[in-house]
Amino acid sequence: MKKIILTVFLVISLVKANAQCDLPYKSLSTFGTDTTAFLLYNFVDRVDCYKGKTYQTLVQDLQVPVYKSFLRPILYKKGKTNGLILYMIQDFYDRSINKTDYYIMDVNFDLILDLDDVREKMGIKGIKANSDQLRNYFKDMKVTGIELSISKYNQHYPKYKDKLEPKETKSYDPNKRRGGDW
């Protein structure tokens, strides 16, 4: 009896784990002019489809031009990185001044790398590099997560705002901050 219950529980767990990946990929043309819907559906709703896949697979499905890419430093581990930040905006520095419509994708990988080693192997300084350089260097890295941010000035932002809101955690609770419970 215990074996049957355990087997049923295991099967249900596996079905739930693969449920999000059962959604088919949809091309950008399917969404018309709504790039936000394309990115949310393919890279937020279907995030489990990319977990364990290579970064190259994600890039091939993106269909939205990436204008800038940055190594994402881990704030609590000085000198380390485990992901990239992709900016889908033509002029990153003017985004707040001109209220530009933009998208930012944060891609996490399965390994924590030393920033200095990555910079040395790629021949770059700082965290900014050519998007093609980064794509080639990280193409075989396994994706563990994807987060998407869109400009509040995006014409579709009000429609998708709730889907993009960060989840409440202890560290975001202002009442907890006063007590030092971060």
Secondary structure as UniProt FT lines:
FT   HELIX           2..18
FT   HELIX           20..22
FT   HELIX           28..31
FT   TURN            32..33
FT   HELIX           35..40
FT   HELIX           41..45
FT   HELIX           47..50
FT   TURN            51..52
FT   HELIX           55..62
FT   STRAND          68..73
FT   TURN            75..76
FT   TURN            78..79
FT   STRAND          80..88
FT   HELIX           92..94
FT   TURN            95..99
FT   STRAND          103..114
FT   HELIX           115..122
FT   STRAND          128..129
FT   HELIX           131..138
FT   TURN            139..140
FT   STRAND          142..150
FT   TURN            152..153
FT   TURN            155..156
FT   HELIX           157..164
FT   HELIX           170..172
FT   HELIX           174..178
FT   TURN            179..180
//
